[in-house]
Amino acid sequence: KLAAKKVCSPDSYEVRELVSEYGFLMKQLSQIKKEHGLMVAQAQYYRNEKIKPMIDEKYGNGTAEFFAQAFEAFYKVIIRTTQKHNNTPCRESKWFPAFFMPTSENGTEMTCFCD
């Protein structure tokens, strides 16, 4: 469903509604109290260099990045990177953003600590 909304803004009502549903489902399946961290990790997972081509091949070019942007927009994520990455996303982590850690009380700011 989310791939079909790729023509919409990642922050549009239609996209936010689907991300919310997906987050709720993941929360229930994972039996966790808050899905924020899981969904932020999922956004980074979509940017993984091994995963991104598979998502794009199945759902169309640019879909993996759209998914990541939609999740980040919904969960209001601000990624702060260290100087090592020149303000680009960290590519050090192979699977999940293991090197991105919450740096704000509500978990909306993440900083790469792989330096």
Residue pairs with C-beta under 8 A, 6 or more apart in sequence:
1 18
2 15
2 18
2 19
2 22
2 66
2 67
2 70
3 59
3 60
3 63
3 66
3 67
5 12
5 14
5 15
5 18
6 59
6 60
6 62
6 63
6 66
8 14
8 15
9 15
10 66
10 69
10 70
10 72
10 73
11 70
11 73
11 74
15 70
15 73
15 74
16 70
16 73
16 74
18 70
19 39
19 70
19 71
19 73
19 74
20 74
22 39
23 35
23 39
23 74
23 75
24 35
26 35
26 38
26 39
26 42
27 33
27 34
27 35
27 38
30 38
32 38
36 75
36 107
37 102
37 107
39 71
39 74
39 75
40 71
40 72
40 75
40 77
40 97
40 100
40 107
40 110
41 96
41 97
42 71
43 67
43 68
43 69
43 71
43 72
43 75
43 77
44 68
44 89
44 93
44 96
44 97
44 100
45 51
45 95
45 96
45 97
46 52
46 55
46 64
46 65
46 67
46 68
46 71
47 64
47 65
47 68
47 89
48 93
48 94
48 95
49 91
50 94
51 64
52 64
52 65
55 63
55 64
55 67
56 62
56 63
56 64
71 77
72 79
75 108
76 108
77 108
77 109
77 110
78 108
78 109
78 110
79 89
79 100
79 110
79 111
79 112
80 103
80 109
80 110
80 111
80 112
81 87
81 88
81 89
81 90
81 111
81 112
82 111
82 112
82 113
82 114
82 115
83 115
84 112
84 114
84 115
85 112
90 97
90 99
90 100
90 112
90 114
92 99
92 112
92 114
93 99
93 100
93 114
97 110
99 112
99 113
99 114
100 110
100 111
100 112
100 113
101 110
101 111
101 113
102 109
102 110
103 109
103 110
103 111
